[in-house]
């Protein structure tokens, strides 16, 4: 199954580390952060990667030529959100089922394997979190997703969206039915909610690690984690 990695952002929260490169190429233990994400995906059994990019596209292209992974670089013409990024990968996935991951997160191989399901359903990965109000919360019923509620002001659950998905080609029809969000982007979660109303989305619960790489202090955090894991 092909994997689409969303990596088009400029990483402004990572400044000044991203002044001259995407945050995915910030070095940790001598290797770019992206290496560790790809390694976990490969360990989980995935081998065909499409990386959706915009900022510093040439950096990704040079990496794709020299690294050990099978990478196709996909240009997102304008950074109009996660939904638009997934639409940019339509030709790459070639109407098959595919996995989507955020390019600035690390997920355990064990959890990544759980998304390798070819059964005509879409899947959203969720993980228990003590501060669900900071995330999109997955409202489910018997493993079926009912809705994703973004940053709810009232408690609706503590299973949060970690940005890890498996999609069928139906996601593209759903994306065509969604408009711009209040912040002027096409949100992948809006399209997922369209499919959830049709009972086409299931929830996978994560038991392993989930690490975000979004702020300069995360460099040290990820390095400590990798040292403990001997990676």
Secondary structure, DSSP 8 states (H G I E B T S, - for coil): -EEEEE-----GGGTTTTSSS-GGG-EETTEEHHHHHHHHHHHTT--EEEEEE-TTHHHHHHHHHHSSSEEEEEE-SS---HHHHHHHTHHHHTTS-EEEEETTEEE-HHHHHTT---SS-EEEEEEE-TTGGGSEEEEEETTEEEEEEET-SS---SEEEEEEEEE-THHHHHHHT----TTSS--HHHHHHHHHTTT-EEEEE--S-EEE--STTHHHHHHHHHHHHT-
